[in-house]
């Protein structure tokens, strides 16, 4: 096995590519990754680069059939890594970097298959009648990243840590859903459970509209639910080493601040996509490194 920091030129170039993808596209994720030491930072970039590729397949303009084909190719890529059959002359930098990462860290590659399962739900236009159904989707598209990350971070209690990672990811994904509710509705898509829409008289979401019921009550209800998952999921932090803890605190802190703003002004999600300025994200990240939780 090659050393953690001394790698072949091909592997080094592959990691450089993945880090460039992460820096350019991971608007919130990258703030936490920067706090990690080089080997873990490289590994997380490789994980993000493949996750980004999978997401891009689902979000692209291709036909359903072509998306299915590319997702199947990604599953085949994962099989190559699991079987240790990635060729030395392979030209896919993401495959090369992830294969190297899998040789250094005990990342659960099967979690990528779950991520693909979640993207296939999007491709098929699956709707969620109950929150339990939505929870399954969130585990696939967000909890998987948490469990992959734990393979890189290490954890004092792997079993409980994985449970907390899933829970924290649920809070993050619910925040994403609330932030994007207007954009998704405009595309004829809603992720909020039908049972919750009915409870607040907002069934209009299912038709691409914004509903006529108690929209504020709906958003506050979902925000409180997300807050509960943040509170429980952050019990993961003491199980991590200092730099990994800072990484998770930074990423979750950025989303938590966004959630607080949504809860303070629920109608703001109807006016446009909410986000934090770069300086504030950097402040949250530095607070995580210092051992605090900026909120």
Number of C-alpha atoms within 10 A of each C-alpha: 7 11 9 13 10 10 14 11 9 16 22 17 15 23 27 18 18 25 23 14 20 23 17 10 14 17 12 22 20 23 24 28 28 20 22 21 11 13 17 23 22 27 29 28 30 30 26 25 26 20 17 16 16 21 19 13 22 23 13 11 10 11 10 14 10 12 21 19 12 15 22 14 12 20 14 12 18 21 15 15 19 16 9 13 11 18 11 9 8 10 11 11 20 24 24 23 27 28 22 24 24 20 15 18 18 15 21 18 19 15 19 23 18 19 23 25 16 23 24 20 16 17 18 11 12 16 17 18 15 13 15 11 13 19 18 14 24 22 23 24 24 23 29 27 23 23 25 23 24 21 21 23 25 17 19 12 11 14 9 14 23 22 17 24 28 24 28 27 27 30 30 27 21 25 24 15 17 26 23 19 23 23 17 17 19 15 12 14 20 25 22 23 19 18 15 18 21 13 13 18 17 20 20 15 23 19 14 17 18 17 17 12 16 13 18 14 14 19 23 17 15 19 23 15 15 23 22 15 20 23 13 15 23 19 15 22 19 12 18 19 14 17 21 27 22 29 28 27 26 32 21 28 28 25 23 21 19 21 25 16 17 20 20 12 13 20 13 16 18 16 8 13 13 17 15 14 8 12 9 13 23 17 16 26 31 21 18 26 22 12 14 15 16 19 13
